[in-house]
Amino acid sequence: MAKQKIVLAYSGGLDTSVILAWLKETYDAEIITFTADIGQKDELDGLEEKALKTGASKVYIDDLREEFARDFIFPMFQAGALYEGQYLLGTSIARPLIAKRMVEIARAEGATAIAHGATGKGNDQVRFELTAAALAPELEVIAPWRNEEFRESFPGRAEMIAYAEKHGIKVQATAKKPYSTDRNLLHISFESGILEDPWFDPSAPENRDMFVLSVDPELAPDTPEYIELDFEQGNCVAVNGERMDPLAVMEKLNELGGKHGIGRVDMVENRFVGMKSRGVYETPGGSILFTAHRKMESLTMDRDVMHLRDSLIAKYAQLVYNGFWFAPERLALQALVTESQKNVTGTVRLKLYKGNIIGAGVKSPVSLYNPDIATMEADPSQAYNQGDATGFIRLNALRLKVASGVEQSAKK
């Protein structure tokens, strides 16, 4: 009888290395590891060899960077998604892509289950499992950190390190890191460890080594740099006149933003599972793209379409953060977003300077801005009669006057 097959989301770190061996031992199963290349750079080096030595029967390492940029980052940025006014959702948006590919591999390999190393306190467990529920409800999901036997075996990192040594698993960890990180094409996040104290200041000079994608804004160039982004239907298609695909756009903007210390965020956020969590993020390219896109919309998007879309930003961001990327309501919102972007076309000029993104001009062949109408000087087009505002104000004031009259009568 063939062994059960389990597809494991594998990073090669201490947790997933131990989980790989534990799954194989506990379930007497074939473990197929999957690692998504979504922009981690050198973190992927040596993973295939390590997974096989740790007990994997087969290893997938798939380059999903282009799909990540094109089908996940860009649609999310069209929506203007921003969680709790600060977070550009770098980790959140990567999880549904990883889970989607895990499901595809599980079906291709005839696996009956997928597994992940997300803890029972975090958001990622929800994101992985809601994606699996939406795309492949027949698959079992194994979450070792929610397994009582697993937690009893590994109450801390010391026990995990001992287990790794016993099973010949090479891991770099010898003690708890001062923080944990998660990197991809859109951002890098830092959390836990020393960052669990919200009074700890990661921007202090002695902590500069923590950051990876951006220079300290205080040490950024003293000369500002101007850049231009071209948009077509809400998507950036060129940087400084050079046409690029979404992946190349993100890589170029990360380079430019990192050089000038762009995109650092330090926040305490509300996790879906109910607790507050402190996170520090670097999103250099994403911050530039977010700002440029908004400026392009300001010139080209109809007022009420913009206000309607804006009223849904918090909901859209919440859906992404909570793991509902493949839910019908997110897909419905995306259809509205796509329609809203059909005229978001033109060029935005920005100035990058010591952590700041400063608008320096915007133009479009489909601009809704008419200087003849907006001018404070004489209106040559006669499109706007200032006298018309009298009736406009009178009608909008009517309900306020009525309410005020009722209130005054009640006081007598």
Number of C-alpha atoms within 10 A of each C-alpha: 3 6 11 15 21 28 30 26 24 24 19 23 15 18 20 21 23 21 25 27 19 17 20 19 12 10 13 12 17 21 28 27 29 24 22 23 19 21 21 16 11 7 13 15 11 10 19 19 11 17 26 15 13 21 21 23 15 15 20 18 14 13 13 16 19 19 15 24 23 15 12 16 23 22 17 23 20 23 25 22 26 21 20 14 11 15 24 28 22 22 22 23 23 24 22 25 21 22 24 18 18 26 23 13 18 22 15 9 14 13 21 15 20 26 27 24 22 20 15 15 15 15 20 23 23 21 26 27 25 21 23 23 17 14 16 16 13 10 17 16 20 18 18 20 20 15 11 10 10 16 12 11 11 17 10 11 15 14 13 19 22 14 17 20 12 9 14 11 20 16 16 9 13 11 9 11 11 13 14 13 14 13 21 19 25 26 25 22 22 21 17 16 12 15 20 15 10 14 8 11 13 18 16 9 10 9 11 13 11 13 18 13 23 23 21 21 20 13 12 19 15 11 10 16 14 15 17 19 26 25 22 16 17 26 22 26 19 19 20 12 12 11 14 14 14 22 18 17 22 26 18 15 22 26 15 19 29 24 23 27 25 29 24 25 14 19 15 14 15 13 15 16 13 10 10 11 16 17 19 19 26 29 28 28 24 27 23 24 22 19 17 25 25 18 20 27 25 17 22 23 22 15 13 9 15 16 12 13 18 16 11 16 19 16 17 26 26 21 20 25 27 20 23 25 26 18 16 11 14 18 14 10 16 17 11 15 24 14 11 21 20 14 22 28 26 22 25 25 19 23 15 24 21 21 22 18 20 16 15 13 13 20 17 18 11 13 19 15 14 9 9 15 16 11 10 8 8 9 15 10 8 10 10 13 9 9 8 9 11 9 10 10 10 11 11 10 11 11 11 11 12 11 10 12 11 11 11 10 8 8 6 5
